[in-house]
């Protein structure tokens, strides 16, 4: 363990938090890939080691993503609330926290499999794909027809309660059966030579993913009760936290991993999710990135900062456009923090897992900014744990300029910022 001091925000390097050999896909965490997922061991350790004194009845995740925190709250037997503007994120979070009847799921899968054995194109009722943008560019006709047949079978042979379980598996197949390049979150099409030899086993992929998820469900059901108190919403914390859902002072603990920047220039949640969001006709599928933090560009800085003022000034001197993009995100991020701070009770704890973002080759210490913004709203910084990222699924290099060959190394560390509410 090694201390790294910077102003008032103590950083501590602690190798225990790297979880290099941990199984990050245990329980329902195995269900679906998602960009920049917080590994479950971090949420689990935070809930155990940094739980607030006294009451711990409600955990809040204001950027729920794939639902890691909510699953861990379920396992710990604690009520949880999460919110996310991404419909796919909400679907994943709900399904991962649901104790489905294993026998029902297995029987319904068998019904679906029996129909797949005798598949013929003439059996497919819905062959219209106009809701999929540029569908012939991204899919072969064969894949589209088979995906549509799977949707049809899910509707016919799964109960209304269980449908979402099968949709989560189908969601992954919808993306993997497309012509998108492997290892990419953004929508990049394969090269023509790769497409010519690309013949995905659509039905086989679906069956394997459902079977994998059943194994995760069986383990999850063993460690959770039959009535999990988990609630997933779509409210935007940069606007307000609805008082009919969370009142001021209701929350005992916040455990979350917020975006590091706007979705267009950092982790592309909207592009990654667009495959499923369009397939299931979810709202705002094509415009999601514009709705997420920093998606709407502004020209005015609405926050005061000491901790990253030098970095922002340097970015502004190098590129005004990029400066305004960063400011737009930080405007939303700081407003979100202000709203979240009000929801936490005195003595409550917030844990933010963040990363340092590089813009115009300037490193922005988001952990310092996070701590500074919370301290403006009655919190005191406790500690920031520095961990390596051996398991977090992110590209090893990014292209912030979107110019071919112009890459920079992405972060290999992240920072777990822990604060206590004192006022």
N, C-alpha and C positions, 0 to 999 in steps of 0.2 A: 504494500500500500504506500502511495506517495502523494503528498500534498502539492497542490498547484494553486497558489494564491493569486487572486486578481481583485483589487479593490475590496469590496465588502462581500463578494460572492465566492466562497471557498469551494474549490474543486478538489476532489479526492479520486485518484486512480485506484480502482479496486477490481482486480482480475476475477474475483468471485462472480461478478455480474456479467461476465462475457458468456457464461454458460456454453462453452465450446462444444461439449459432448452431449448436450441435452437433447432429448427428443422434443422438438418444437411442434410436432404434429400429433401429440397425444390427445385423447378424448375427441371432442368435435372440432378441435383446431385443425384437423386434417381435411376438413370438408372442401375447401376452395382456396385457390391461390388469390393473393391480393397484394397490391404494391405496398412496400415499406411496412409490412406487418410488424407490430410489436410482438415479440415472442412471449408465450404464456408464462415462462419462468420469471420474467421481470414483473408482470402484474401480480403474480402469486407472491413473490418475495416482498413487493411493496406493501401489499395488503397485510402480510404477516409481520414484517419488521417495522413498518412506519405507520401502523394503524393509530388513529388518534386515541388519546386517553379518554376513558369514559365510553360514551355511546358510539357504536358503529352499526347503524341500521340502514344507511343509504350510501351507496357508491354511485357517483355520476361520471359518465364519460361523454364529454361534449363534442367529441369528434370520433364517433364510434367505430368507423372503418369496418373491419371484418368481425368485430365483436369480441376481441380477445379479453378485454377487461370484464365484459358482461359474463362470459363463460366462467372466468375465474371467480367472479362474485357468486355465481350459481354454486360452484364447487365449495366455496366457503360458507354457503348458506346465508348470504347477505343480499338484501333487496338492491336492485340496480336499475338505473335509468340511463339510456343512451340516446343520442340524437345524431343524425347525419342527413345532409341534403341529397346524398347519392342513394337512389332507390335500390341499387344492387347491394350496397352496404347494409341497408336496413333489412333486406331479405336475408342476407347471410347471417346477420346478428340474431334475428328472430329464430331462424331455423337451428342455429348452433346452440341456442339456449332452450330448445324445446325437447322434452322427454317423450319422444314418440314411442308408440308401442312397437317393439322390435318385430313381433310376430306378424302384425299387420303389414309392416313395411316389407318384410320378406315375402309374404304371400302376394302382395301387390306387384312386387318385382317379378315374381314367377309368372303372374298373369301377363305382364308386359313382355317378358322374354318369350313366352309361348307364341305371341302374335308376331314377334320379330322373325321367327323361324319361317313364316310363310309370307314374308313381305313381298308385295308387288307394287309398282308405282301407281297402278290404278286404284289402290286402296287409300291413297292420300287425298283427303278432301280439300285441304287448303293449299293451293299451289300459287298463291299470290304473295309476293315478297316485296311489294312496293314500300312497306314500312321499314325495310332495310336499306339504308343509303348505299347507292352504287353496288347493289347486291351481286351483280354478275362480275364485277371487278374483284370482289372479295371471296366469292364462293363458286364452286362448281355446281352445276345443276343437280348432280347426284347427291352432294352433301346437303343442299337445301331441301330436297325432297325427303331425305331420310331424317333430317332434323325436324321437319314439319310432321312426319309420321310419329316421331317420338313425342312431340307435343300433343298430338292427337291421342296417343295411347295413355299418356299421363292424365289427360282430361277424362278419358273413358274408364280407366281401370285403377285409379287411386282415389281414395276418399277425399272430400273437400278439406279435411284437416291435414291430410298427408301430402297433398299436391306440392306444397312448397319444398318438402324434403327432396322430391324428385326434380323439381325445377332447379335446385342448387347444383345438382349433378349435371343437368342439361346445360346450365349456364357455362360451365367450363368447356363442355364439348362444343358449344356454339362458337366459342373463341378458338379452340384448338383445331376445329375443322375448317377454319377460314384460312386464307392465304397470308395471314400475318406472319412475320418472321419470328422464329423461336427466340425467347429471351428478351423480347421487347414488350414494354408496356404501351408505348405509342403505336399508332397504326401505320406500320411500315409493311409494304407488300413484299412477298418473296420475289426473288429474281425468276425470270421466265423458265430458266433451266430447272430450277427447283420445283416450280409448279407442275412442270410436265411429268415429274415422277412422284407427285404428292397425291396419294389416294388414301385419305384417312378412313379408318374403320369406325365409322360413326356409331354404329350400334355397339360394337365391342368397347369403345371408349366409354360410352354411357353405362354399360353394365359394370365395367370395372370400377368406375367412380362411385356408383351406387353401392357396390359391395364394400369398397373401402370405407365409405361413409357409414354403412351399417356397423362395421367393426368399431368405428369411433363412437357411434351412438351407444353400442352395448357397453363400452367402458364408461361413457358419460353417465348412463343410467345407473350404474353401480355406485357412483360417488355423489349423486344428487338426489334430492327428494322428488316426488312426483309433481309437486306444485312449486315451480320456480317463480319467484317474484321478480320478473324481469320485464321491463317496458322499453320499447324502442319508438322514437318519435322522429319527426322531420323538421322541428323548429330550428331556426337559425340563431345561434348564440351571439352573432354580431348585431342582431336587431333587438332581441329581448329573450328572456326565459319566461314562458307563460306561467303565471302565478297559479293557474289551476293544475299545473303539472308539478312545479317546484316553487315553493315559497322561499323568500329570503331566510337563510339560516337552516333550511331543511337538510342540506347535504353535510355528511360527516367526512367524506373523503372523495377526492377527485383523482382518478388514475387514468391517464390518457397519453396519446402520442399525436400531437397536432401536426398539421402540414408544416413543412419548412419554408414554404413559399407558395406563390400562386401555382395552380395546377398546370398551366400552360408551359411555364419555364422550369418547373422542378419535377416532382413526381406526378405523372399524368393520370390522375385518378379517373378523370372524365373519359379519356381515350380508352383506357383499359376497360372501363365498365360499359362502354358504348355498345359492345357486341351484345351483351345480355340485355341491357336497357332497351335497345331497339328491338331485339327479338321478342321480348315480353311486352312491348309497347308501353314501357314505363314513361312517365312524364319527363320532359326536358332532356331526353337521351342525347340529342345532338348539341345541346347548348349548356351542358352541365358545368363545364369548366368556367363559364362566365358567371355562374351563380356561386361558386366556391370562393373562399377567402382570397382577396386580391384580384378576383375576376373582373371587377369593374374598376377601370382606371380613374384615378383622381389626380389633381394637380396641386393639392394642398396637404401638408403634413398636419395631422390632427393629434399628434402626441408629442410629448417632450421627453427626450432621452439624453442621459449622460453616458450611459454604458456603451452605446454604439454610435455616438455622434461623429467620431472621427471617421469611422468606416463609411457612414452615409455620405459625409462630405466628400470623401475620396471617390466614391462611386459617382456622385453628382458631377465632379470635375471631369471624370473620364467619359461619362455617357449619361446625358440628362434623361433620355428615354428609359434606360434601365433603372436609373434612380427613381423615377416616378413609378415604375412597376414594383420596385421594392417597397416604396412608401405606401402604395395602394394596399399591398398585403399587410404591412405593419399597422396601417390604420384599422383594418378589419380585425387583426389579431389582438391589438391592444383594447379595442372596444369589446371584443369577445371576453377577454380576461376581466374587464371591469364588470361585465354582467355575471360571469361565473363567480367572481369573488363575492358578490352579494348573496349568492345562493349557499355559501359555505358558512356553517356555524362558527362561533368563537371557539377556538380549540381544535377546529377541523384542520385537515391536512390536504394539500394539493401536491400531486406528483406528475410532472410533465416530462416526457421523454422526447428530447429535441435533438436536432443536429445543427452543426455549423454549415451555413450555406455560403458558397463562393459566387460572387457576382463581379464581373470585370476583374477577375483575379484578386478580389478583395474578400477576405474571410469575415463573415458576419457572425459574431458569437451570440446566437439566438438564446442560449441559456442565460447570459447576462441580462438581455432584454426582457426575457420572461420573468426573471426574478425581480428586476426593477419595476416592471408594470404591476406585479402583484403587491410589491411593497408600497405602491401608491394607494392601495386599497385595503390596508389593515393587516398585511401579512409580514412575517419576518422570515428571511431566508435561513434555512436550516443547514443544508448541505447540497452540493451537486456532485453526483457520482459519475465518473468518466468510465465508459466501457467500450471495448472493441466491438465491432459488428461482424462476427464470423458467420452468422446465420441469417441476418436480415436480407430479404431478397430485394436487391437494388442493383442497377447496372454498375459495373466497376468503373466505367467512364461515362460521362455525359457530354452532350453536344449543345451547350447553352446558346450557341449562335445558330444552330441548325445548318451549319456549313459542313459538308462532308469532309471528314478527316480532322476537323477542328475540335478536339476532345480535351477535357480536363478530368483529372481524377476526382471521383466522388468521395464523400467522407468515409473514413474507416472507423470513426469514433462517434458515439452519441453521448448525450449528457442527460442524466436523470436529475431534474431540478425538484427539490423537496422544500416546501415552505409550510409554516404553521400560521393560522389566523390568530392574531393576538388582540385585535380590536373589534 
